[in-house]
């Protein structure tokens, strides 16, 4: 997917009023049995290959915000089961979050970050990721917002044949400029079975965003499309 398409989709999300949608891009690189992993230099990755959340990124995974209680046995999975399915081409361990596998899952970081990347499979609209800085919510996005960028034009219905690596920078677009947000806690939740992700990547990275003029053009194009569709629907009434 081209960067223009990715960023245009992100702009569409903002125009339709989805709260706090930061910069979402499809990315990553092929990683064999791991599916896809981040291609961002300077990011640290948690791959779950040991069958646990043990990692060298100093990220603590737990069932509570304070990080006191470890995850259940079903949270780190291999292969597929009735309540979860491995992302496409991923035969390694991955995180499953859902009503049968445990929800929510908190990730506490030892240092603030501005980037979160992950390989996501079978996205559902009820999947949710929230970012906090010192306990204060700074941004959030759901499965439908990810899907609109990863698979534009496809419905968000948990398609197990679809998987994509997602790069996400929390923040806010304002007057054509992007203001990034720092976070030191992530809350991953799902109102159903299941939200499957792998190869979580964290970091404090440089952010590349389009020129303000380009964002304005994307916004204008999206507005024209929205107006055309609305006029067509009115003519059908």
C-alpha positions in Angstrom: 0.0 0.0 0.0 1.4 3.4 -0.9 2.1 6.0 1.8 -0.4 8.3 0.0 -3.2 5.8 0.4 -2.3 5.1 4.0 -2.3 8.7 5.0 -5.4 9.5 3.1 -7.2 6.7 5.0 -6.0 8.2 8.3 -7.3 11.6 7.2 -10.7 10.1 6.4 -10.8 8.7 9.9 -10.3 12.1 11.4 -12.9 13.7 9.2 -15.5 11.3 10.3 -15.0 12.2 13.9 -13.3 9.1 15.3 -11.8 10.4 18.5 -8.1 10.8 18.9 -7.0 9.0 15.7 -3.3 9.4 15.5 -1.1 8.5 12.5 -1.8 4.9 11.4 0.3 3.3 8.7 0.6 -0.2 7.2 4.2 -1.3 7.2 6.6 -3.9 8.6 8.7 -6.5 6.8 8.3 -10.2 6.1 9.8 -12.3 9.0 9.3 -15.9 8.1 7.5 -17.9 10.8 7.0 -14.6 12.8 4.7 -13.3 10.0 5.7 -9.6 9.8 7.9 -7.5 12.1 8.6 -3.8 12.4 10.9 -2.1 9.9 11.4 0.9 12.1 15.0 1.4 13.2 15.4 1.9 16.9 12.3 0.0 18.0 12.4 -2.8 20.5 10.3 -5.9 19.7 8.5 -8.4 21.9 7.9 -11.6 19.8 6.2 -14.0 22.4 8.3 -16.8 20.9 9.2 -18.2 24.3 5.5 -18.8 25.0 5.4 -16.0 27.5 5.6 -12.2 27.6 9.3 -12.3 28.8 11.2 -9.7 26.8 14.3 -7.4 26.7 12.2 -4.3 26.1 11.5 -3.8 29.8 7.8 -4.0 29.0 5.5 -5.6 31.7 2.4 -7.4 30.5 -0.4 -7.8 33.1 -4.1 -8.0 33.7 -4.1 -4.9 35.8 -2.9 -1.3 35.3 -0.4 -1.5 38.1 1.3 -4.5 36.6 0.9 -6.8 39.6 -0.9 -9.7 38.1 0.5 -11.8 35.3 -1.5 -13.0 32.2 -3.5 -16.2 32.1 -2.3 -19.3 30.3 -4.4 -18.7 27.2 -3.0 -15.2 26.6 0.1 -16.3 24.7 -1.0 -18.8 22.0 0.4 -20.9 19.2 -1.6 -21.9 16.2 -5.4 -21.6 16.2 -8.2 -22.6 18.5 -12.0 -22.1 18.8 -11.4 -18.7 20.5 -8.4 -17.3 18.5 -6.5 -17.7 15.3 -2.9 -17.0 14.5 -2.2 -14.1 12.1 -1.5 -15.2 8.5 1.9 -16.9 8.1 2.6 -16.6 11.8 3.5 -20.0 13.3 5.2 -18.4 16.4 3.8 -17.3 19.7 1.4 -14.4 19.7 -0.9 -12.5 22.1 -4.6 -13.3 22.2 -6.9 -10.9 24.0 -10.6 -11.6 24.2 -13.5 -12.7 26.4 -12.2 -16.3 26.6 -8.5 -15.5 26.5 -8.4 -12.6 29.0 -9.2 -9.0 28.5 -7.9 -6.3 29.0 -4.2 -6.7 28.8 -2.0 -3.8 30.1 1.5 -3.1 28.9 3.6 -0.9 31.1 6.8 0.6 29.7 9.8 1.6 31.7 10.4 4.6 29.5 7.9 6.8 27.5 7.5 6.0 23.8 5.7 7.6 20.9 5.5 4.5 18.6 3.7 1.2 18.9 3.9 -1.4 16.1 2.3 -4.8 15.9 1.3 -7.6 13.5 -2.5 -7.9 13.6 -4.7 -10.6 12.3 -8.5 -11.0 11.8 -9.4 -7.5 12.8 -12.8 -6.8 14.5 -14.5 -3.5 15.1 -14.6 -4.3 18.9 -10.8 -4.6 19.2 -9.5 -1.6 21.1 -6.0 -0.1 21.9 -5.7 2.8 24.4 -2.6 4.8 25.3 -1.9 6.4 28.6 0.8 8.7 30.0 1.1 8.5 33.7 -2.4 7.2 34.0 -4.0 9.8 31.7 -5.6 8.6 28.4 -3.8 10.4 25.5 -5.1 8.4 22.5 -7.1 5.4 21.3 -8.1 3.5 18.2 -10.2 0.5 17.4 -10.2 -2.4 14.9 -12.3 -0.5 12.3 -9.7 2.3 12.2 -6.9 -0.1 11.7 -8.7 -2.0 9.1 -9.6 1.2 7.1 -5.8 1.7 6.6 -4.6 -1.9 6.4 -7.4 -3.1 4.1 -9.3 0.0 2.7 -12.7 -0.8 1.4 -12.9 -4.1 3.3 -15.4 -4.6 6.1 -14.1 -5.1 9.6 -15.5 -8.6 10.2 -12.6 -10.7 11.7 -11.4 -12.0 8.3 -8.8 -14.7 9.2 -7.3 -14.5 5.7 -6.2 -10.9 6.3 -3.3 -9.7 8.5 -1.1 -6.6 8.4 1.7 -5.0 10.3 0.5 -1.7 11.8 2.7 1.3 12.8 0.9 3.7 15.1 2.0 7.1 16.4 -0.5 8.5 18.9 -1.3 12.1 18.6 -3.6 14.7 17.0 -3.7 16.4 13.6 -4.5 20.1 13.9 -4.6 22.6 11.0 -2.5 20.3 8.9 0.1 19.6 11.5 0.7 16.4 13.6 1.3 16.7 17.3 2.7 13.4 18.7 1.8 12.1 22.1 4.0 10.2 24.5 2.7 7.2 26.4 4.1 4.7 29.0 1.1 2.4 29.2 -1.1 0.6 26.7 -4.4 -1.1 27.3 -5.4 -3.8 24.8 -9.0 -5.1 25.0 -11.6 -6.8 23.0 -15.3 -7.2 23.6 -15.3 -10.6 21.9 -13.0 -13.4 20.7 -10.4 -12.4 19.9 -7.8 -9.6 19.2 -4.6 -11.4 18.0 -1.4 -9.5 17.7 2.3 -10.4 17.5 5.7 -8.7 17.4 4.9 -5.7 19.5 7.4 -2.9 18.9 8.0 0.2 21.1 10.2 3.2 20.7 10.9 6.9 20.8 11.2 7.4 17.0 11.4 10.2 14.5 8.0 10.7 12.8 7.6 11.3 9.1 4.3 13.0 8.2 3.2 14.6 4.9 3.4 18.3 4.2 0.4 20.3 5.5 -0.6 21.1 2.0 -0.8 17.4 1.1 -3.0 16.8 4.1 -5.3 19.6 3.0 -5.6 18.0 -0.4 -6.3 14.6 1.1 -9.0 16.2 3.3 -10.5 18.1 0.3 -10.6 14.9 -1.7 -12.3 13.0 1.1 -14.8 15.7 1.6 -15.7 15.6 -2.2 -16.2 11.8 -2.0 -18.3 12.1 1.1 -20.5 14.8 -0.5 -20.9 12.8 -3.6 -22.0 9.7 -1.7 -24.4 11.7 0.4 -26.0 13.3 -2.7 -26.4 9.9 -4.2 -28.1 8.5 -1.1 -30.4 11.5 -1.0 -31.4 10.9 -4.6 -32.5 7.4 -3.7 -34.9 8.5 -1.0 
